[in-house]
Amino acid sequence: MHVHGYLWAGDKTTFDKESNRRPPPSSAPTSTSPAEVTERYREAVAEWNTAGVPPIETAYWLQKPARFIRDTWDEPEKAADWIRRQLAAYAPRFASGYDRDASRMAALATSAAERLALGGDVSLGFYLGRPLFLSLALVTCSPNRTVPEQPCPMPGDGDQ
């Protein structure tokens, strides 16, 4: 198992647009499909592989192109250290004083390491002041507990 790190910062209205955050359906609409179904399919196909907007489910990051991976680690503690560094870097921009609290950020990083060690994923989100939003994710791979059949977008050093 290894862990991929993902980071996205952008307009909260983009994050809130659910069609950007869902993978394309497995089958294309038919000629008798409602117009909104056809339009949703077109949007999903056009945007899924090009937009770095976080997917609606954390494990869906593994379906996106490898270019969205910020880093990869073979040890949960190293991935949690990345989260710790990202939190420290963005903390001055957090909209909430609660989110800027150093002990809270340390607890989030510790919790991330524990969750990853158990094979889980980590997803964190923070308002950076209107209208910006920060999303951080750590996704286990090879296999992922949520989607074990999903191939890895970029195998780690210890994987076959």
Summary of the structure (lengths in Angstrom):
residues: 160
radius of gyration: 16.9
end to end distance: 10.5
largest distance: 55.9
contacts: 458
relative contact order: 0.24
helix: 44%
strand: 18%
